Amino acid sequence: MADLRALLHLVAALHFYYSIYSFTCIKFPPDMLPFGVNFGGIWKYLTIWNAALQAVYFTVALMNDFIGTNEIMPRVKPTSRKLKDYLFAAFLFPGSLVVAITFWAVMYIDRELMMPKALDPIFPSWLSHALHTNIVLFMLLEIYTSFRQYPSRKAGLTGILLFGVSYLVWLHVIRQYGGVWVYGVVEVLNLPLRIVFFAIILGLAVGLYLFGELLNKGIWIREYWTLRSSTKKSK
């Protein structure tokens, strides 16, 4: 399992670094808004924020495989393990599912609001799946191959909400100084519906955080109770 886990982390890290690099190589037509707008560069997109976090997470996880520990109850928990557990719980799992669910939901309803057909010749389908489908695949593989201790509910939810609010602020900065909404679906909504839409996205992120916590507990139920009983005894 240790070798398989390390291989997964290596492949995933390379996958996301290469995906981000491939995205930077795409030359969007300058007349195709918002893709052709330079303000914010590739960092306009939540997809890229998530892919970058994935790359960082799997790099940290790979480092932890060699210089940290994946034990259930290590005598001393190294920084790499603490960072690995928190990044996954607070950002990676809920964030990746939010990106995948919202992207494919809007694509199903009206793809012109997310990724117009005019982009098909320059935006390869493999890259779209790498950034919007594989993110979930790697998260599920990770949660099934690595036990993690979830942070306190308060710490975890604070992390994902701060992340979500930060990106919403960034969207409005781009609108103010770049002149466009990054996503067409936001463009077609009036202010009240836009507020409702953003609230639903944040609510979805919270729900997915709780789902990830429950899924982790269900998959590693024996380890969870072992850790919990040990914690009680130490108190």
C-alpha positions as CSV (number, residue, x, y, z in Angstrom):
1,M,0.0,0.0,0.0
2,A,2.9,2.4,0.8
3,D,4.4,2.0,-2.7
4,L,1.0,2.3,-4.3
5,R,0.2,5.5,-2.3
6,A,3.5,7.1,-3.2
7,L,3.0,6.2,-6.9
8,L,-0.5,7.8,-6.8
9,H,0.9,11.0,-5.3
10,L,3.6,11.2,-7.9
11,V,1.3,10.6,-10.8
12,A,-1.3,13.0,-9.5
13,A,1.3,15.8,-8.9
14,L,2.7,15.5,-12.4
15,H,-0.8,15.3,-13.9
16,F,-1.8,18.6,-12.4
17,Y,1.5,20.4,-13.0
18,Y,1.3,19.4,-16.7
19,S,-2.4,20.3,-16.9
20,I,-1.7,23.8,-15.6
21,Y,1.3,24.1,-18.0
22,S,-0.9,23.0,-20.9
23,F,-3.5,25.6,-20.0
24,T,-0.9,28.3,-20.1
25,C,0.0,27.3,-23.7
26,I,-3.5,27.9,-25.0
27,K,-3.9,31.1,-27.0
28,F,-7.5,32.3,-26.6
29,P,-8.9,34.6,-29.3
30,P,-8.7,38.2,-28.0
31,D,-12.3,38.8,-29.1
32,M,-13.7,35.9,-27.1
33,L,-14.6,37.3,-23.7
34,P,-13.8,36.5,-21.0
35,F,-11.2,34.1,-22.3
36,G,-9.3,36.7,-24.2
37,V,-9.1,39.2,-21.4
38,N,-5.6,39.3,-19.9
39,F,-6.5,40.8,-16.5
40,G,-5.9,38.0,-13.9
41,G,-4.4,35.7,-16.5
42,I,-5.1,32.0,-16.0
43,W,-5.8,32.8,-12.3
44,K,-9.2,34.2,-13.3
45,Y,-10.5,30.6,-13.1
46,L,-11.5,28.6,-10.0
47,T,-10.5,25.6,-12.1
48,I,-6.9,26.8,-12.0
49,W,-7.0,27.6,-8.3
50,N,-8.2,24.1,-7.7
51,A,-5.6,22.5,-10.0
52,A,-2.8,24.5,-8.3
53,L,-4.0,23.3,-4.9
54,Q,-4.1,19.7,-6.2
55,A,-0.5,20.0,-7.4
56,V,0.6,21.5,-4.1
57,Y,-1.3,18.9,-2.1
58,F,0.0,15.9,-3.9
59,T,3.5,17.3,-3.7
60,V,3.1,17.6,0.1
61,A,1.6,14.1,0.2
62,L,4.6,12.7,-1.7
63,M,7.0,14.4,0.6
64,N,5.1,13.0,3.6
65,D,5.4,9.5,2.1
66,F,9.2,9.8,2.4
67,I,10.0,12.2,5.3
68,G,6.7,12.1,7.2
69,T,4.4,9.3,8.2
70,N,1.0,7.9,7.3
71,E,0.6,6.0,10.5
72,I,-2.8,6.3,12.2
73,M,-1.4,7.5,15.5
74,P,2.2,8.7,15.1
75,R,4.0,9.5,18.3
76,V,4.8,12.9,16.8
77,K,2.8,14.2,13.8
78,P,5.2,15.9,11.4
79,T,4.3,19.2,9.7
80,S,3.9,17.5,6.3
81,R,1.2,15.2,7.7
82,K,-0.6,18.0,9.5
83,L,-0.6,20.1,6.3
84,K,-1.6,17.1,4.2
85,D,-4.6,16.3,6.3
86,Y,-5.8,19.9,6.5
87,L,-5.4,20.7,2.8
88,F,-7.4,17.7,1.8
89,A,-10.2,18.1,4.3
90,A,-10.7,21.9,4.1
91,F,-9.8,22.7,0.5
92,L,-9.2,19.8,-1.8
93,F,-12.2,17.5,-1.3
94,P,-15.0,20.1,-1.1
95,G,-13.3,22.4,-3.6
96,S,-12.8,19.7,-6.3
97,L,-16.4,18.5,-6.1
98,V,-17.7,22.1,-6.3
99,V,-15.7,22.7,-9.4
100,A,-16.7,19.4,-11.0
101,I,-20.4,19.7,-10.1
102,T,-20.9,23.3,-11.2
103,F,-18.8,22.9,-14.4
104,W,-20.7,19.8,-15.7
105,A,-24.1,21.0,-14.5
106,V,-23.7,24.3,-16.4
107,M,-22.3,22.5,-19.4
108,Y,-25.3,20.2,-19.4
109,I,-27.8,23.1,-19.1
110,D,-26.1,25.5,-21.6
111,R,-22.4,24.9,-22.4
112,E,-22.2,28.4,-24.1
113,L,-22.3,29.8,-20.6
114,M,-19.3,27.8,-19.5
115,M,-17.2,26.7,-22.5
116,P,-18.5,27.8,-25.9
117,K,-18.2,25.4,-28.8
118,A,-16.0,27.9,-30.6
119,L,-13.2,26.9,-28.1
120,D,-13.3,23.2,-29.2
121,P,-10.5,23.6,-31.8
122,I,-8.1,25.2,-29.3
123,F,-9.1,23.7,-26.0
124,P,-8.5,19.9,-26.1
125,S,-11.1,17.7,-24.5
126,W,-8.5,15.7,-22.5
127,L,-7.5,19.0,-20.7
128,S,-11.1,19.7,-19.9
129,H,-11.5,16.3,-18.3
130,A,-8.1,16.6,-16.6
131,L,-9.2,19.8,-14.9
132,H,-12.9,19.0,-14.3
133,T,-13.3,15.3,-14.1
134,N,-9.9,13.8,-12.9
135,I,-10.0,16.1,-9.9
136,V,-12.8,14.0,-8.4
137,L,-11.1,10.7,-9.5
138,F,-7.9,11.6,-7.7
139,M,-9.7,12.8,-4.6
140,L,-11.6,9.5,-4.4
141,L,-8.5,7.4,-4.9
142,E,-6.7,9.5,-2.2
143,I,-9.5,9.2,0.4
144,Y,-9.6,5.4,-0.2
145,T,-5.8,4.9,0.1
146,S,-4.8,7.3,2.9
147,F,-6.3,7.7,6.3
148,R,-6.4,11.2,7.6
149,Q,-7.4,12.9,10.8
150,Y,-10.0,15.6,10.0
151,P,-9.5,18.9,11.7
152,S,-12.1,20.3,14.1
153,R,-15.4,21.1,12.3
154,K,-14.8,24.8,13.1
155,A,-11.3,24.8,11.6
156,G,-12.3,22.9,8.5
157,L,-15.4,24.9,7.7
158,T,-13.5,28.2,8.3
159,G,-10.9,27.1,5.7
160,I,-13.4,26.2,2.9
161,L,-15.5,29.3,3.6
162,L,-12.5,31.6,3.5
163,F,-11.4,30.0,0.3
164,G,-14.8,30.4,-1.3
165,V,-15.3,34.0,-0.2
166,S,-11.7,34.9,-1.4
167,Y,-12.5,33.6,-4.8
168,L,-15.9,35.5,-4.9
169,V,-14.0,38.7,-4.0
170,W,-11.5,38.0,-6.8
171,L,-14.4,37.5,-9.3
172,H,-15.7,41.0,-8.4
173,V,-12.2,42.5,-8.7
174,I,-11.9,41.0,-12.2
175,R,-15.3,42.4,-13.1
176,Q,-14.3,45.9,-11.8
177,Y,-10.9,46.1,-13.5
178,G,-11.2,43.6,-16.3
179,G,-14.7,44.6,-17.4
180,V,-16.2,41.1,-17.6
181,W,-17.5,38.3,-15.5
182,V,-15.3,35.3,-15.7
183,Y,-18.3,32.9,-16.1
184,G,-21.1,33.6,-18.5
185,V,-23.6,32.1,-16.1
186,V,-22.9,35.0,-13.7
187,E,-23.3,37.5,-16.6
188,V,-26.9,36.5,-17.3
189,L,-28.1,36.7,-13.7
190,N,-29.4,39.9,-12.1
191,L,-28.1,41.0,-8.7
192,P,-30.6,39.2,-6.5
193,L,-30.2,35.9,-8.5
194,R,-26.4,36.4,-8.5
195,I,-26.5,36.6,-4.7
196,V,-28.6,33.5,-4.5
197,F,-26.3,31.7,-6.9
198,F,-23.2,32.6,-4.8
199,A,-25.0,31.5,-1.6
200,I,-25.9,28.2,-3.2
201,I,-22.2,27.6,-4.2
202,L,-21.0,28.4,-0.7
203,G,-23.7,26.2,0.8
204,L,-22.7,23.4,-1.6
205,A,-19.1,23.7,-0.4
206,V,-20.1,23.4,3.2
207,G,-22.3,20.4,2.4
208,L,-19.5,18.7,0.5
209,Y,-17.0,19.3,3.4
210,L,-19.4,17.5,5.7
211,F,-19.9,14.7,3.1
212,G,-16.1,14.3,2.9
213,E,-15.8,14.1,6.7
214,L,-18.5,11.4,6.8
215,L,-17.0,9.5,3.8
216,N,-13.6,9.5,5.4
217,K,-15.1,8.2,8.7
218,G,-17.1,5.5,6.9
219,I,-14.1,4.2,4.9
220,W,-11.7,4.2,7.8
221,I,-14.2,3.5,10.6
222,R,-11.9,1.1,12.5
223,E,-9.0,3.6,12.4
224,Y,-11.4,6.4,13.4
225,W,-12.6,4.6,16.5
226,T,-9.0,3.5,17.4
227,L,-7.9,7.1,17.2
228,R,-10.9,8.4,19.1
229,S,-10.5,5.9,22.0
230,S,-6.8,6.7,22.2
231,T,-7.5,10.4,22.4
232,K,-10.0,9.9,25.2
233,K,-7.5,7.8,27.2
234,S,-4.8,10.4,26.8
235,K,-7.1,13.0,28.3
